[in-house]
Amino acid sequence: MENKQSSSPASFIDSTIVPGDVVLDLSSMTNQTIKLGGGLRQDCDVISAMKAGTLRFSKPNKYWIESSQKRYVPCVEDTVLGIVVDSKADNFLIDIKGPTLAFLPVLAFEGGTRRNIPKFELGTLLYLRVVKANFGMNPELSCTDASGKAAEFGPLKDGYMFETSTGLSRKLLSSPTCPVLEALGKKLSFEIAVGLNGRVWVNAASPDTVVVVANAIMNSESLSTAQQIIMVEHLLKNIQ
């Protein structure tokens, strides 16, 4: 079976591909810098697929394979929800649903120094950014954005965390806004944090709102846009 060959970067975007498919030929992309996301690997000038899914592209230069799966494979610059499972002198050990535990250096916080090391209880939920994800090594995390600012990263207090597939997580973070979140946002006030590792955190003033939002998200994965809107309207009747 011959691998598909691509002379144009756009050839396979939004198309279904399988492991071994050659999706990009760097020799034909002179003076261009690209970023590879999950599911892709580079061998000399060839970028090929490591898993089945849909090839996606986001401006200015990132490519990745989107698929729906329970297991999360860490990728640099992914935002994830992690759970503190242990604390060491130099780092925290974090469960991010990956093949191995990730580590969060105690200085990987805005203005982090040895004098102000944060203290987290076991089980604390954190919103994090993946900064290193090399094969065969534990992923490294950070509680800052690329400029060193805390931004939205850090501990998530109260609320409710539940798990989804990685595919649904990406849909929730897509642009334009995912239909189920848009429909919920028109009627309800709530906070949400979505990790690309298949975890979602929701918080609201009313427990009923949290339940409705969580149920709507979990029920939305296999529904069309119209079906998602109808489903949200049905759930909203329970809290009116």
C-alpha positions in Angstrom: 0.0 0.0 0.0 1.5 3.3 -1.1 1.5 6.4 1.2 -0.4 9.4 0.0 1.9 12.2 -1.1 1.1 15.9 -0.8 2.7 18.6 -2.9 0.6 21.3 -1.2 0.2 21.9 2.6 -3.6 22.4 2.0 -4.1 19.0 0.3 -5.1 17.1 3.4 -6.5 19.8 5.7 -9.9 18.8 7.0 -9.5 15.4 5.4 -9.4 12.0 7.1 -6.0 10.4 7.2 -4.6 7.1 8.6 -1.2 6.2 10.1 1.6 6.4 7.6 0.0 9.0 5.3 2.5 11.7 4.3 0.7 14.9 4.8 3.4 17.5 4.3 6.6 17.7 2.2 8.9 20.3 3.8 11.2 20.4 0.7 8.4 22.1 -1.2 7.7 24.6 1.6 10.7 26.9 1.5 11.2 29.7 4.0 8.2 28.5 6.1 8.2 27.5 9.8 5.5 25.1 11.0 4.5 23.8 14.4 3.4 20.1 14.7 0.7 19.1 17.1 -0.5 15.8 18.2 -0.5 12.8 15.9 2.2 14.0 13.5 5.9 13.2 13.3 8.8 14.5 11.2 11.3 12.3 9.4 13.8 14.5 7.5 11.6 16.6 5.1 8.5 14.5 5.5 5.7 15.0 7.9 3.6 11.8 8.4 0.6 10.7 10.5 1.0 8.5 13.5 -2.8 8.0 14.1 -6.1 8.1 12.3 -8.2 11.3 12.4 -8.7 14.6 10.6 -5.8 16.9 9.7 -6.4 20.3 11.1 -4.6 23.7 10.6 -4.7 26.9 12.6 -3.1 30.1 11.6 -0.4 31.0 11.4 1.4 27.7 11.1 0.1 24.8 13.3 -0.9 21.4 12.1 -2.3 18.5 14.1 -4.5 15.4 13.8 -7.9 15.7 15.5 -9.5 12.5 16.8 -11.8 11.4 19.6 -10.2 9.2 22.1 -10.1 8.6 25.9 -6.3 8.5 26.2 -4.5 11.8 26.0 -1.1 12.2 24.3 0.6 15.4 25.6 1.7 18.0 23.1 3.6 21.3 23.6 1.4 24.3 24.1 -1.7 22.2 25.0 -3.8 23.6 27.9 -4.8 20.8 30.3 -6.5 20.2 33.6 -4.2 18.4 36.0 -4.6 16.8 39.4 -1.8 17.1 42.0 -0.9 13.5 43.1 2.4 14.1 44.9 4.8 16.9 46.0 8.6 16.9 45.8 11.2 19.4 46.8 11.6 20.7 43.2 8.3 19.9 41.6 4.7 18.7 41.9 3.7 15.4 40.2 0.5 15.9 38.1 -2.0 13.5 36.6 -3.0 14.8 33.2 -4.5 11.5 31.8 -1.3 10.9 29.8 0.8 7.7 29.6 3.0 9.0 32.5 2.7 11.6 35.2 3.7 15.1 34.3 5.8 17.4 36.5 5.3 21.0 37.5 8.4 22.8 38.7 7.8 24.7 41.9 9.2 27.9 40.1 6.9 27.6 37.1 4.6 30.3 38.4 4.5 34.0 37.8 7.2 35.6 39.9 8.1 32.2 41.3 11.0 32.1 43.7 12.2 29.8 46.4 10.7 32.1 49.0 7.1 31.9 47.6 6.7 28.3 46.6 3.0 27.5 46.4 1.5 24.7 48.5 -1.1 22.4 47.0 -3.0 19.7 48.8 -3.2 16.3 47.0 -6.2 16.3 44.7 -5.9 20.0 43.9 -7.2 20.7 40.3 -4.9 23.0 38.2 -5.3 24.7 34.8 -1.9 24.2 33.1 0.2 24.6 30.0 2.4 21.8 28.5 5.9 23.2 27.8 7.8 20.0 27.1 6.5 16.7 25.7 9.4 14.6 24.5 8.9 10.9 23.7 9.9 8.7 26.6 10.1 11.5 29.1 7.6 12.9 31.7 5.9 16.0 30.3 6.8 19.4 31.9 4.0 21.8 32.8 3.8 25.5 33.7 1.3 27.8 35.4 2.2 30.7 33.1 1.6 31.7 29.5 4.5 32.1 27.0 5.3 35.5 28.4 5.6 34.3 32.0 2.3 35.8 33.1 -0.2 33.7 35.2 -3.1 34.7 32.8 -5.9 32.1 33.4 -3.6 29.4 34.7 -3.5 28.1 38.3 -5.7 26.3 40.8 -9.4 25.9 40.0 -11.5 26.2 43.2 -14.9 24.8 43.9 -16.9 23.8 40.9 -17.2 20.4 39.3 -14.8 18.5 37.1 -15.8 15.8 34.7 -14.1 13.9 31.9 -14.9 13.8 28.1 -13.1 12.5 25.0 -10.2 14.5 23.7 -12.3 15.2 20.5 -15.1 16.8 22.4 -12.6 18.9 24.4 -11.2 20.3 21.1 -14.7 21.1 19.9 -15.4 23.0 23.0 -12.3 25.1 22.4 -13.0 25.6 18.7 -13.7 28.9 17.0 -16.4 30.0 16.3 -17.9 29.1 19.7 -19.2 25.5 20.0 -23.0 25.5 19.6 -23.7 23.9 23.0 -21.7 26.5 24.8 -23.2 29.4 22.8 -26.7 28.2 23.6 -25.9 27.8 27.3 -24.2 31.1 27.5 -27.3 32.9 26.2 -29.4 31.7 29.2 -26.9 30.9 32.0 -24.0 32.5 33.8 -21.1 30.1 34.5 -17.3 29.7 34.5 -15.7 26.9 32.4 -12.2 25.7 31.9 -11.5 23.0 29.2 -8.4 20.9 29.0 -7.3 19.3 25.8 -6.7 16.2 27.8 -10.4 15.5 28.1 -11.3 17.2 31.3 -13.8 20.0 31.8 -14.3 22.2 34.9 -17.6 24.1 35.5 -18.5 26.5 38.2 -21.6 28.6 38.8 -23.5 30.3 41.7 -26.2 27.6 41.5 -25.6 23.8 41.7 -28.5 23.3 39.3 -26.7 25.4 36.7 -23.5 23.3 37.1 -25.5 20.1 36.6 -27.3 21.5 33.5 -24.0 22.7 31.9 -22.2 19.5 32.6 -25.0 17.3 31.3 -25.4 19.4 28.1 -21.7 19.2 27.3 -21.5 15.4 27.9 -24.6 14.8 25.8 -23.5 17.0 22.9 -20.6 15.1 21.3 -22.6 13.1 18.8 -25.3 15.7 18.1 -25.7 18.1 15.2 -25.8 21.9 15.8 -29.6 21.9 15.7 -29.8 18.9 18.0 -27.5 20.6 20.5 -29.7 23.7 20.7 -32.9 21.6 21.2 -31.2 19.5 23.8 -30.1 22.6 25.7 -33.6 24.1 25.6 -34.9 20.8 27.0 -32.4 20.8 29.9 -33.1 24.5 30.7 -36.7 23.6 31.5 -35.5 21.7 34.5 -34.2 24.8 36.3 -36.9 27.3 35.3 
